[in-house]
Amino acid sequence: MAHSIYKLITDAKAPDQQAADRVATHVTALTATKLADGLIDPKLVLAWLLNAIGAPGYLIGVLVPVRESGSLLPQLALAQRIEQSR
């Protein structure tokens, strides 16, 4: 199995079993990490959660603007301090 993954990626024969195993482990770890990142992504989870509890569609549509503007809240909290430090 590891040799076939190695051949698929590199189009070459693996120099030894250990090299093929390392490549297969690396590819599996990257794939699992990418999948986990997607499953815990707030964009996906919040929309799914609102849909699951039967929230109206406009609330799901408001998620993006609220998330984007929410990232600016720390700026509002620190703006006065920054203005005074000049």
N, C-alpha and C positions, 0 to 999 in steps of 0.2 A: 504494500500500500504506500509506504513512504517513498519507495523508488518511483512509483507512478506519479505521485504528487511532484516530486523533484523534476521528473522528465517533463511533466506538463508545464511547469513554471520556466524551466531553463532550456528545454529542448535538448538536453544532454543527459548522459548516464551519470548517476551519482558516483563520486570517487569511492565511497565506502558506505556501509549501512549507517554508521554513526552520522555522517553528513546528511544523508537522506532523512534520518530521524529528526535531526535538528531543524531542518527546513520544514518538515511536516509539523513539528511542535510549534514553530514560529508562526506558520500560516494558521494553524488552529487557534493559537492564542490571539492573533490579530483579528480573526473572524469573530471569536467569542467576545472580544472587547468591543468591536464595532456593533455587534448585536445588542450587547448590554447597554451601550451608550444610547442606542436608538430606543430601547425599551424604557429607559428612565428619563428620556428627553422631556422636559416640562411642556414643550409645544405639543407633543403627542399625548402625554398623560393627562394634562388639564383638559384638552379638547375631548378626549375619550371619557374622562370622568364626568364632565358636564353633560355629555350626550347620554351617558349611562344613567344619570339621575333624572333625565328628562328635562333638562334646562332648555329654555327657548333658544332658537337659533341665533338671535341677535347677541346673546351673551357669549356664545362661542366666537362670534365675529368680533367682539370687543376685546378678546384676549390679547391679540397682537398689539393694538394701540396701548393697552394698559401695561403690558410687559415692556414695551419700548419706552414709554414715559416713566415707568417705575425705575428704570435704570438711571434716570436723571435725578432721582430724589437725593442721592448723596451730594450732588452738585448744589442743590438748593440749600442743604444743611451747611455746607462749607463755604458758600459764596460770600456771606457777610464777613467771615474771618479773613478770607482772601482779600476782599476789598479793603479791610482795615489794615492789612499788613503792608500796603503800598507806601 
